[in-house]
Amino acid sequence: MAPKIVCVVGPTACGKTTLGVLLAKRYGGEVVSADSMQIYRGMTIGTAAPTAEEMDGVPHHMIAVADPAESWSAARYAQTAIPLVDDILARGKLPILVGGTGLWLDAVVQGREFAPGQAGGAVRRELEERLESGGIEPLLQELRQVDPAAAERLHPADTKRILRALEVYRETGKTITAHNEETRSLPPRYDAVWIGLRFADRADMRMLIDRRVDQMVEAGLLDEVRRLLESGLPRDATALQAIGYKEFLGVLEGEATVEQAIAEVKLRSRQYAKRQLTWLRRNPNIHWITWGKERDFERALQRSTEILSAHGLG
């Protein structure tokens, strides 16, 4: 039997952090963050990483564990988070994964083995040099020869995945299509109980997102971006492409006003929330808790308790 864990999911600003803490306190659990930007140090405000007060004494993992100059993948996240989840289970605690980065959550729950290959490896560097000198078409043509299914599936603009598919074949002799089919046939590593948070009216979600952005600005988001730059972080670092950071980097470089940046962050955050919901709707196992005008955490905790009880968690 796969060990049970809990996944609290939903779009940005829907209250995942709060519900995760409430569940951890009720069930003697520990929280594992599944947020692709909360992993970075020095990025507390713009990622809405939980404060010590919000954690309320509950141990949290996978927050501020990476240097902002690093670029993390779902594979690297899973390789780091799975041992933490296993350790929580070994100590008799309940792991509660909380986050909105769906691909990362799936990677942990499935316990997927990712195909070998490194972004900084020799094969990748050679492929990147070929891309720069000759464009994507020769590389895509090579992929059609060795892995036609991947070549058909990938858009020519998706250079990152095309290079990855070629890299896997070069390094392993096996296509990424074959590798993915093998891993999909394996049973999940964990028996996850999924709890999702969403709003009945999208307008209420948008209003809450706008309010959160205003709070981030008041809390000093611009100064946080300035500190990251002053620390020597390259302007093209993955961390600085995150929503909130990219726009306020534009303010520091004189390309936008604070007001323009705020409006852009609100727009991009709403678009991101929509993409998160689209991803999560693919998962038929999510038990949705739908907010009205306001978020009622007492009701959400009660409903979550009923869901977990029905899945054998008491």
N, C-alpha and C positions, 0 to 999 in steps of 0.2 A: 504494500500500500504506500502510495506517495504521501509524504507528510503534508499536513494542511498549513497553508498560509493565507493571509488576507491581503487583498489588493484594493486600495481606495483610489478611485480614478475620477476623472472629470476634467472639464476645461479650466483654464486659468481663472483664478479668483472665485471659485465656486465653494471653497471651504474645506478642501481636502486635508489641509494641515490640522485644522481644529478637530475634525472628525477622527483623524488618525490618532491624535493624542487622547481623545476621549475613549476610543476603543482600546488603546494601549493601557490606559489606567484601569479600565474595567476588566480586561482579560490578562493583565500581567504581561503585556507585550512590549516590544521594542520596534521603533520605526526605522525603516530603511527608505531613504529618499530615492525616488526614481525620476529625477528632474535633471535634464541634460545641462542646465546652467548652474544649478545649486551646488554642483560638484566643485566649482571653482572658488578658490580663496579670494577674499577681498571684493566679493560681488554679492554682498548681503542685501542691499537695498533694492537693486534692480531686478533681482531674481525672487524677491519676496521670501528669502530663506527665513525659516522660523527663528525668532529670537529666543534667548534663554527663558524669558517669561512665557512665551507661547509654547515652548517645549514642556513646561510645567513639571520638570523633574523626570520626564520620560527620555530614556536614551535614544538618540537619533544617530543614524549612520549614513555615510555617503554624502555628507554636506561639508563643503570646504576642504576636500581631500586632494584637489588637483591644482597645479600651477596654471594660472590663466593663459600661459603661453602654450600649454599642451592642447592637443586636439584628441578628444575621446570619441570612440565608436561604441555601438551597442555591444560589440564583442568584448572590448576592454571593460566596459561597465559590468557585463555579466560575469567576466572572469574575476572581477574584484568583489562584486556584491554576493555571488553565490556562496563563497566561503563564510561571509558574514551571516547570511541567512541560515546556513547549516550550523554555525556556532550558536546562534540564538536558539535554534531548535534543540541543540545538544544540552543547552542549559535549562531546558524545560520552559522556555518562554515562547510567546507567539510572535512570529515575524509579521509585521504589518508594512507592506510596501505602499508608499504614498507618492503619487506623482502623475504627471500628465504626458510623459514621454512614452507613448504607447509601444514603440519598437523596443525600447529598453526593458519595459515591463515584460513583454512577451519573451524576450531573450532569456530572462531569469526564470520565468515560470516554466518554459519549455526545457530549460537547461541545455540549450542548443550548443553543440560543438561548432565553432566557427572555422571555416577553412583557413589554412595558414596564409601568411602574407603580411608584410609590414609596409605601412605607408612610407617609411624612410628607408626601405630595403633597396638593394641593388636593382632588382627586377623592376620595381615601381619607378625608380629614378630613370631607368632606361626608357620605360614606356612614356613617362612624362616628357622626356627630351624628344621622343618621336612625335608626341602630340604637339609640342611647341614648334617643331620644325616642319611637320608635314600635315598637321590637322588631324581630325578624328577619322576621316573616311578610310585611310589605309589600315588603321587599327580596327575599325569596325569590320572591314573586309577580312582581316585575319581572324576575328572572332567568329564570323560567319563560317569559316572553314572548320574551326575546332569545336564551336558550341553554337550551332545555328539557333537553338531554342532561346539562348540568352540574347543573341544578336537580334532576333525577332522581337523579343520582349522589351528590350531597352531602347529608349529614344536616343537618336544621335546626339542630342544636347546633353544627355546624361553621361558626360565624360568620366565622371568619378567611378560609376559602376561598370562602365565598359573597361576601364583600366583594371579595375578590381577583378573582373571576370577573366581577363587575360593573365593577370598576375597569378591567380589561383591555378589556372591550367599549367602555366609555365613552372610553378613551384611544386605542384603535386602530381601532374600528369592526369588529373581528374577534372572534369568540367565543374563549374560552380552549379550548373543545373543538376548534375548527378549528386553533388554533395548536398544540395538543398533538399532533394527528394529523399535522400537517406535520412537526414536529420528530421524531416517532417514525419517519417514513418515511426520514429521512436516515441514512446509514451512520455508525457510531460514529467519533468523532474518533481514538480510540486502539485498538490491538489489545491488549487487556488479558489477561494471564495471571493468573487468580484462584487464590489459595492461601488456604484457610480452616482455622482451628484450632478444634477443639471437643473436648469430653470424651466418652468412651464412656459414663460414668456421670454423670448430672446431679448426683448427691450430691457428687462430687469437685469439680465446678465451684462448687457452692454453698459448700463448705468453703473453697475458695480465695478466693472473693469475701469471705466473712466475715473471713478472715485479712487480706485487703488493707484492709478497712475498719478493723480494729483497728490496722493499721500507720499508716493515715492519721491516726487519732486520736492515736496516740503521737507522730507527726511534727509535730503542732500544727495540726490542721484547725480547731479552735475559734478559735485565734489568727489563722489566715488569714481566717476569716469576719469576725472583729472588725476586722482591718486594712482589709478592703474597706469595711466600714461607716464606719470612721473617715476613710476617704478621701473620703467624701461620696457613695458609691454609693447610689442610691435603693433602698429595700427591695423595690420591685416590679420591679427590673431583671431582664432575662431570665437573666443570669448567676447571680443569687441564687435562681433557681427550679431550678437544677441539683441533682441528687441529691447529698446531703452538705451543700450550702450551705443549702438551705431548712430542713433539719432542725436544723442547728446555729445558724441564725438564731433558731429557736424557743427554743433554750437561752439565747441572749443576751437574748432578750426575756422570759424567765421563763415561757415556755409549756410547756417540757419539761425534763426532767433530761438530763444527759449520757447516762445509761444508756438512757433512752427514745429519745433521738436516735440512738444507735448501733444499737439494735434496728431502728428505722425505716429507717435508711440501708441496713442489710443486707437488709431485706425489699425495699425499692424497687430496690436494685441487682440482686437475683436476678430480680425481675420484668422489669427492663430487659434483662437478659441473655437472658431467654426471648423478649422481643419482637425483639431483634436476631437471634436464631437463626431466628425465624419469617420475618423479612424476607429473610435471606440464603438460606434454603431455596428461595426463588423463583428463584434464579439457578442454572440448570443447568450453568453453566460453571465453577463453583467446584470445585477439586481439594481435597478435604478431607483433612486430617491429623488423626487422632483420638488424643487423649492417653489413656493408661491412668491409673493412680493418680497418677503424677507426670508432669510435662512433660519430655520427653526432647528437648532442642534439637539435640543432635548428630544424632539420627535425623531430626528435622524438617528440618534443613538438608540432609541427604543426600537425603531424599525430595523436597524443594523443588528441588534441583539436577537431579534426574531429570525433574521436571515441566517445568522451564524449558528443559532440553536438548531435550525432546520438542517444544517450541514454538520451537526455533531460537535459543535464547539460550544461548550457550556461554561 
